[in-house]
Amino acid sequence: MSQLKKMKERHPLIGDVRGLGLFLGVELVKDRSTKERAIDEAEAVMYSALSKGLGFKITMGNILTLTPPLIITKKEMDQALNILEKAIGEVANGNFH
C-alpha cells in the first residue's frame, strides 16, 4: 500500500488509493479538488497495462480494482505495480490512446 501512496504523490491523475489486504483500488480523477472522474483515462490505463501483461477491472468507471491471488509473491506484486505506474504515466503524458 505504501508503494501506491508514493505513486499517488507522483501522479496527479491518482485521486485516492485504498485497500483491504490485497484488494486494492486506485481512483483516477481529472482534478483532485473537484474529484471529477477520469473515466476515459481509466480505460486507457487499463488497456495500456493489459498490453504489458497486467489485467484488472474498473469499478464505477474510474477506480482501477486490483485483486491479485493470495499466493502472489512480493516480486510479482512489485512488477504489477510497476506496470500500473508506467501505464498511468503514459496516459497522463498522452502517450497511449
Buried (B, 14 or more C-beta within 10 A) or exposed (E): EEBBEEBBEEBEBBBBBEEEEEEBBBBBBBEBEEEEBBBEBBBBBBBBBEEBEBEBEBEEEBBBBBEBEEEEEEEEBEBBBBBBBBBBBBBBEEEBE
